[in-house]
């Protein structure tokens, strides 16, 4: 299994880059538009739901953490609030 990359551009489009296993990535593929304008941190958290699919954790500018469940096809389901009070932290790893 190769590590993939998720990136958000300044227009709030979300892109997926598949890892090739040799330190390079595929061309980007847009997986969402108008995504996450209020998020200031997004982390690939691995499989935190236990369903075998990679998930994301995102923090909004108010400090609320959300889990975005991966669907196994390169996109993510509806966000689920998992915590609050994270505004004062610089990063989430």
Residue frames relative to the residue before (quaternion, step in Angstrom):
aa qw qx qy qz dx dy dz
X 1.0000 0.0000 0.0000 0.0000 0.00 0.00 0.00
X 0.2389 -0.7726 0.5766 0.1162 3.59 -0.96 0.92
X 0.4872 -0.6491 0.4997 0.3027 3.54 -1.16 0.65
X 0.2325 -0.7650 0.5902 0.1112 3.56 -0.97 0.91
X 0.3235 -0.7351 0.5676 0.1810 3.55 -1.32 0.22
X 0.1381 -0.7425 0.6504 0.0810 3.56 -1.12 0.81
X 0.0181 0.8058 -0.5906 0.0390 3.60 -0.90 0.92
X 0.2372 -0.7480 0.6066 0.1275 3.52 -1.18 0.71
X 0.2655 -0.7726 0.5514 0.1690 3.61 -0.82 0.92
X 0.7170 -0.4673 0.3069 0.4164 3.58 -1.28 0.11
X 0.6507 0.4871 -0.3158 0.4895 3.59 1.23 -0.35
X 0.4818 -0.7041 0.3918 0.3445 3.59 1.36 0.20
X 0.3881 0.6416 -0.5385 0.3843 3.53 1.00 0.96
X 0.2687 -0.7546 0.5802 0.1477 3.57 -1.04 0.81
X 0.1025 -0.8089 0.5789 0.0085 3.58 -0.86 1.03
X 0.2430 -0.7289 0.6233 0.1457 3.53 -1.26 0.61
X 0.0867 -0.7476 0.6570 0.0440 3.54 -1.09 0.86
X 0.2974 -0.7539 0.5552 0.1869 3.62 -0.62 1.05
X 0.4080 -0.6847 0.5496 0.2504 3.57 -1.00 0.88
X 0.3366 -0.7668 0.5195 0.1697 3.56 -0.98 0.89
X 0.5330 -0.6489 0.4005 0.3667 3.58 1.26 -0.16
X 0.7103 0.4034 -0.2579 0.5159 3.58 1.28 -0.06
X 0.6641 -0.5108 0.2946 0.4596 3.57 1.25 0.40
X 0.6682 0.4344 -0.3052 0.5213 3.58 1.29 0.09
X 0.3211 -0.7398 0.5648 0.1752 3.52 -1.34 0.27
X 0.5709 -0.5749 0.4658 0.3559 3.53 -1.28 0.45
X 0.6532 -0.4400 0.4051 0.4643 3.55 -1.31 -0.01
X 0.5520 -0.6286 0.4263 0.3441 3.57 -1.08 0.62
X 0.1439 -0.7469 0.6443 0.0799 3.50 -1.28 0.64
X 0.3863 -0.7251 0.5183 0.2374 3.59 -0.71 1.05
X 0.1092 -0.8097 0.5752 0.0400 3.56 -0.85 1.00
X 0.7983 0.0430 -0.0513 0.5986 3.61 1.25 -0.14
X 0.1818 -0.7545 0.6186 0.1224 3.54 -1.20 0.60
X 0.8097 0.2087 -0.1736 0.5203 3.55 -1.14 0.58
X 0.3868 0.7694 -0.4210 0.2851 3.53 1.22 0.58
X 0.9116 0.0536 -0.0098 0.4075 3.48 -1.07 0.83
X 0.1671 0.8042 -0.5551 0.1311 3.60 0.97 0.68
X 0.7092 0.4463 -0.2639 0.4777 3.60 1.08 -0.60
X 0.5672 0.5939 -0.3998 0.4071 3.64 1.21 -0.12
X 0.1517 -0.7879 0.5871 0.1071 3.56 -1.00 0.79
X 0.7567 0.1644 -0.1425 0.6165 3.58 1.32 -0.06
X 0.0202 0.7599 -0.6495 0.0193 3.56 -1.04 0.88
X 0.0535 -0.8078 0.5863 -0.0291 3.57 -0.82 1.06
X 0.3620 -0.6724 0.5997 0.2390 3.54 -1.08 0.81
X 0.1481 -0.8607 0.4860 0.0321 3.54 -0.20 1.29
X 0.5193 -0.5989 0.4414 0.4204 3.59 1.21 -0.09
X 0.6944 -0.4498 0.3481 0.4408 3.56 -1.22 -0.40
X 0.0024 -0.8334 0.5524 -0.0193 3.60 -0.04 1.22
X 0.6423 0.5159 -0.3377 0.4552 3.60 1.22 -0.14
X 0.4566 -0.7155 0.4262 0.3130 3.58 1.26 -0.26
X 0.5485 0.6332 -0.3943 0.3779 3.60 1.22 0.32
X 0.5847 -0.6119 0.3606 0.3921 3.59 1.28 0.15
X 0.6604 0.4656 -0.3047 0.5043 3.61 1.27 0.14
X 0.5111 -0.6648 0.4577 0.2955 3.57 -1.01 0.87
X 0.1854 -0.7888 0.5829 0.0612 3.55 -0.97 0.95
X 0.3259 -0.7027 0.5879 0.2332 3.55 -1.35 0.17
X 0.1653 -0.7066 0.6691 0.1602 3.52 -1.36 0.37
X 0.0401 -0.8009 0.5973 -0.0145 3.58 -0.84 1.00
X 0.2076 -0.7504 0.6149 0.1254 3.54 -1.17 0.72
X 0.2929 -0.7450 0.5663 0.1959 3.58 -0.90 0.86
X 0.7015 -0.5003 0.3148 0.3980 3.56 -1.27 0.27
X 0.6243 0.5138 -0.3414 0.4793 3.60 1.27 -0.19
X 0.5676 -0.6274 0.3688 0.3850 3.61 1.29 -0.09
X 0.4814 0.6460 -0.4477 0.3879 3.60 1.24 0.35
X 0.2703 -0.7550 0.5801 0.1431 3.59 -0.96 0.95
X 0.0888 -0.7813 0.6173 0.0245 3.53 -1.09 0.86
X 0.2853 -0.6913 0.6328 0.2007 3.53 -1.26 0.55
X 0.1070 -0.7644 0.6335 0.0531 3.55 -0.96 0.94
X 0.2729 -0.8121 0.4918 0.1556 3.60 -0.22 1.23
X 0.4172 -0.6905 0.5354 0.2500 3.55 -0.94 0.93
X 0.3349 -0.7566 0.5277 0.1920 3.56 -1.10 0.70
X 0.5536 -0.6375 0.3812 0.3765 3.59 1.27 0.05
X 0.7043 0.4058 -0.2545 0.5240 3.59 1.29 -0.07
X 0.6769 -0.5251 0.2837 0.4308 3.57 1.21 0.46
X 0.6824 0.3967 -0.2933 0.5393 3.59 1.23 0.27
X 0.3764 -0.7370 0.5304 0.1841 3.55 -1.33 0.17
X 0.4726 -0.6780 0.4987 0.2613 3.53 -1.17 0.70
X 0.7581 -0.3625 0.2846 0.4614 3.52 -1.34 -0.14
X 0.5075 -0.6631 0.4611 0.3001 3.54 -1.04 0.78
X 0.1760 -0.7513 0.6305 0.0842 3.52 -1.27 0.64
X 0.4105 -0.7088 0.5147 0.2534 3.60 -0.73 1.02
X 0.0942 -0.8207 0.5627 0.0290 3.56 -0.82 1.00
X 0.8058 -0.0558 0.0384 0.5883 3.62 1.17 -0.35
X 0.1526 -0.7526 0.6252 0.1393 3.54 -1.34 0.12
X 0.6602 0.5283 -0.3615 0.3929 3.57 -1.25 0.13
X 0.5212 0.6652 -0.3884 0.3675 3.59 1.23 0.37
X 0.3515 0.7796 -0.4657 0.2278 3.60 1.25 0.18
X 0.6981 0.5111 -0.2723 0.4210 3.60 0.97 -0.79
X 0.6034 0.5657 -0.3613 0.4305 3.62 1.21 -0.22
X 0.4778 -0.6870 0.4732 0.2752 3.58 -0.97 0.89
X 0.8221 -0.0163 0.0626 0.5657 3.57 0.93 -0.82
X 0.2463 -0.7169 0.6309 0.1652 3.49 -1.37 0.26
X 0.0483 -0.8315 0.5531 -0.0191 3.58 -0.62 1.10
